[in-house]
Amino acid sequence: MTNAPAELEPETESPEPEDQTAKMSFLEHLDELRRRLVRAAIYVAIGFLASFYFSKDIYHFISRPLLAALPAGTKLAYTNPTDPFTLYLKVSALAGIFLTSPLLLYEVWKFIAPGLYRREKRYVVPFMVSSVLLFLAGGAFCYLIVLPQAYGFLVGLGADFTPVIKIDEYLDLTNMMLLGFGLIFEMPVVVAFLSIFGLVSAKFLLRNFRYGILAIIILAAALSPTGDAFNLMIWAAPMIGLYLISIGVAAIFGWRRKLKGLD
C-alpha cells in the first residue's frame, strides 16, 4: 500500500527583495544625498551656461507681464552699475533650472528609488513624465495667468505715482513666484508617492478637506504679492484643484494596495 502523496501547499509569492542600497546607513544616505546634490548643481550649471547667451532675450520674456501693465515706453530701473549683469545671471539661472528640470527630477527619483521595492520602481516613467509636465505647467500658469493679474493690480493701485521699479526687486519676486508655482503643481506627484507607501489615503484627504483648504488659503495669502480677494483666488484656485486631483490619485493607489492585500 502506497502512501498518498502529500497535498501540495499553494505557493506563496515571497516579497521582492529591496536593493542592497536600501540598507544603507544614515551616513551612507547622507553621502548619497551629497552626490545627488552635486549632480543637480552640475546640471543647473550646464543649463545656466547654455542660457546665458540668450539672457537678454530671456529677460525680455520674463519682463513682459510687468511691462504690459506699465505705461508704454516704460523701462525698469537700476541703481548699481552691476545690477544689469547680476540680472542676466539670475535669469540664466532660472532658465537653467527649468531647462534641466527633467534631469533634476530624475536625481530626486534616484535618491528615493533605493527605498522602493522592485514592483514600485516601475513607476519611474509615470513619475518623470508627470512631475516634469506639472512643474512646467506650474511655471506656465504663473507666467500666463498669475503674473499679469498680480502686476496689473499693483500697477493700477499706484497709478497716481511715477513707477520706478528696480530690475533686481522685480526679478526676485518673479523668480519666487515662477518656481513656487512649479513646486506647488507637484502636489499630486507627492501624494502619489505617499499613497504608494500607505502614508496618505483618499479618505484621510477627504476627512481633512476643510483643513486642507484653510492651509491653502493661508499659503496663498502668504505667497500672493497683493492682498485683494481676486488675486488670492487666482493663487488658491489651482491649489484647490490640485488638492482634488490628489484625492483622486490617492484613491487610485489605495485601490491598488487593497488589490495586492497591502492594506
C-alpha positions in Angstrom: 0.0 0.0 0.0 1.5 3.2 -1.1 1.1 6.4 0.9 -1.0 9.1 -0.9 1.2 12.0 -2.0 1.1 14.8 0.4 -1.2 17.6 -0.6 0.8 20.3 -2.2 0.6 23.6 -0.4 -0.1 26.6 -2.6 3.0 28.6 -3.3 3.1 32.0 -1.8 4.8 34.7 -3.5 7.8 35.8 -1.5 8.2 39.5 -1.1 10.5 41.0 -3.6 13.8 42.0 -2.0 14.9 45.6 -2.0 18.1 46.7 -3.5 21.2 46.5 -1.3 21.3 50.3 -1.4 18.0 50.3 0.6 20.0 49.0 3.6 22.4 51.9 3.6 23.4 53.5 6.9 22.5 57.1 7.8 25.9 58.3 6.8 25.7 56.5 3.5 22.3 58.1 2.9 23.9 61.5 3.5 26.7 60.7 1.1 24.2 59.6 -1.5 22.3 62.8 -1.0 25.5 64.8 -1.4 26.2 63.0 -4.7 22.8 63.8 -6.0 23.0 67.4 -5.0 26.4 67.7 -6.7 25.0 66.2 -9.9 22.0 68.5 -9.7 24.3 71.5 -9.3 26.3 70.4 -12.3 23.1 70.1 -14.4 21.9 73.6 -13.3 25.4 75.0 -14.1 25.3 73.5 -17.6 21.8 74.9 -18.1 23.0 78.3 -16.8 25.8 78.3 -19.3 23.6 77.3 -22.2 21.1 80.0 -21.2 23.5 82.9 -20.6 24.0 83.6 -24.3 20.2 84.2 -24.5 20.0 86.0 -21.2 18.8 89.3 -22.8 16.0 87.5 -24.7 15.0 85.6 -21.5 14.8 88.9 -19.6 12.6 90.5 -22.2 10.4 87.4 -22.0 10.2 87.5 -18.2 9.6 91.2 -18.0 6.5 91.2 -20.4 3.9 90.7 -17.7 5.0 93.8 -15.8 5.8 96.0 -18.8 2.4 95.2 -20.3 0.8 96.8 -17.2 3.1 99.9 -17.2 2.6 102.9 -19.4 4.0 102.4 -22.9 7.7 103.0 -23.2 8.4 102.5 -19.5 11.6 100.6 -18.7 12.7 99.1 -15.4 15.4 100.9 -13.5 18.7 100.0 -11.7 20.8 101.9 -9.1 24.0 100.0 -9.2 26.2 99.6 -12.3 26.5 95.8 -11.6 22.7 95.3 -11.4 22.2 94.5 -15.2 25.0 91.9 -15.0 23.5 90.4 -11.9 20.1 90.4 -13.5 21.4 88.4 -16.5 23.0 85.9 -14.2 19.7 85.4 -12.3 17.6 85.0 -15.4 20.1 82.5 -16.8 20.0 80.5 -13.5 16.2 80.5 -13.6 16.2 79.3 -17.2 18.8 76.7 -16.3 16.5 75.3 -13.6 13.6 75.0 -16.0 15.7 73.7 -18.8 17.3 70.9 -16.7 14.2 70.1 -14.7 13.9 66.6 -16.1 17.4 65.8 -15.0 16.9 67.4 -11.6 13.7 65.4 -11.0 15.5 62.3 -12.2 18.1 62.8 -9.4 15.2 63.1 -6.9 13.9 59.8 -8.2 17.3 58.1 -8.0 17.6 59.2 -4.4 14.2 57.8 -3.5 14.4 54.6 -5.6 16.7 52.6 -3.3 14.0 52.5 -0.7 11.4 51.1 -3.0 10.6 47.5 -3.9 11.2 46.4 -7.5 7.5 46.4 -8.3 7.3 50.1 -7.1 10.2 51.2 -9.3 8.2 50.7 -12.4 6.6 54.0 -11.7 9.7 55.8 -12.8 8.3 56.7 -16.2 5.0 58.0 -14.9 6.8 59.8 -12.2 9.2 61.5 -14.6 6.6 62.4 -17.2 4.0 63.7 -14.7 6.5 65.6 -12.5 8.2 67.4 -15.4 4.9 68.3 -17.0 3.4 69.5 -13.8 6.5 71.6 -12.9 6.4 73.3 -16.4 2.6 73.7 -16.2 3.0 75.5 -12.8 5.5 77.9 -14.3 3.4 78.5 -17.4 0.3 79.1 -15.3 2.1 81.6 -13.2 3.5 83.4 -16.2 0.3 83.5 -18.3 -2.3 83.9 -15.5 -0.9 85.0 -12.2 1.8 87.5 -13.1 -0.4 89.6 -15.5 -3.2 89.8 -12.9 -0.9 90.5 -10.0 1.2 93.2 -11.6 -1.8 94.7 -13.3 -3.4 95.1 -9.9 -0.3 96.5 -8.3 0.5 99.0 -11.1 -3.2 100.2 -11.1 -3.0 100.7 -7.4 -0.1 103.0 -7.8 -1.5 104.9 -10.8 -1.2 108.3 -9.0 2.6 107.8 -8.8 5.5 107.6 -11.2 6.7 104.0 -11.3 10.5 103.5 -10.7 10.8 99.7 -10.4 14.2 98.2 -9.9 15.1 95.2 -12.0 16.5 93.2 -9.1 13.5 93.6 -7.0 11.1 92.7 -9.8 13.2 89.6 -10.8 13.5 88.3 -7.3 9.7 88.4 -6.8 9.0 86.9 -10.3 11.6 84.1 -9.8 10.0 83.2 -6.4 6.5 83.1 -8.0 7.6 81.0 -11.0 9.5 78.5 -9.0 6.8 78.5 -6.3 4.1 77.6 -8.7 6.2 74.9 -10.3 6.7 73.3 -6.9 3.1 73.7 -5.9 2.0 71.9 -9.0 3.9 68.8 -7.9 1.3 68.2 -5.2 -0.3 65.2 -7.0 3.1 63.5 -7.5 4.0 63.9 -3.8 0.6 62.5 -2.8 1.1 59.6 -5.2 4.3 58.6 -3.5 2.9 58.9 -0.1 0.0 56.8 -1.2 2.3 54.1 -2.5 3.8 53.7 1.0 0.3 53.9 2.6 1.1 57.1 4.4 -1.8 59.1 2.8 -5.2 57.9 1.7 -8.1 59.5 -0.2 -10.2 59.0 3.0 -7.7 61.0 5.0 -7.6 63.8 2.5 -11.4 64.0 2.3 -11.7 63.9 6.1 -9.3 66.8 6.4 -10.6 68.7 3.3 -11.6 71.8 5.3 -8.2 72.0 7.0 -6.5 71.5 3.6 -8.5 74.4 2.2 -7.6 76.6 5.2 -3.9 75.7 4.8 -4.1 76.5 1.0 -5.7 79.9 1.7 -3.1 80.8 4.3 -0.3 79.7 1.9 -1.9 81.7 -1.0 -2.2 84.8 1.2 1.5 84.4 2.2 2.7 84.0 -1.3 0.4 86.5 -3.1 2.1 89.9 -3.7 -1.3 91.5 -3.3 -3.9 91.4 -0.6 -7.1 91.6 -2.7 -9.6 88.8 -2.8 -9.3 88.4 -6.6 -5.6 87.7 -6.7 -5.9 85.5 -3.6 -8.4 83.4 -5.6 -6.0 83.2 -8.5 -3.4 81.7 -6.2 -5.8 79.5 -4.2 -7.9 78.1 -7.1 -5.2 76.0 -8.7 -4.0 74.6 -5.4 -7.6 73.6 -4.5 -7.9 71.9 -7.9 -4.6 70.1 -7.3 -5.8 69.0 -3.9 -8.9 67.5 -5.5 -6.7 65.8 -8.1 -4.5 64.5 -5.3 -7.6 62.9 -3.7 -8.3 61.0 -6.9 -4.6 59.9 -7.2 -4.7 58.7 -3.6 -7.9 56.8 -4.3 -6.3 55.0 -7.3 -3.2 54.0 -5.4 -5.3 53.0 -2.3 -7.4 50.7 -4.5 -4.2 49.1 -6.0 -2.9 48.5 -2.5 -6.1 46.8 -1.5 -6.0 44.6 -4.6 -2.5 43.5 -3.6 -3.5 42.9 0.0 -1.1 45.5 1.4 -3.8 47.2 3.5 
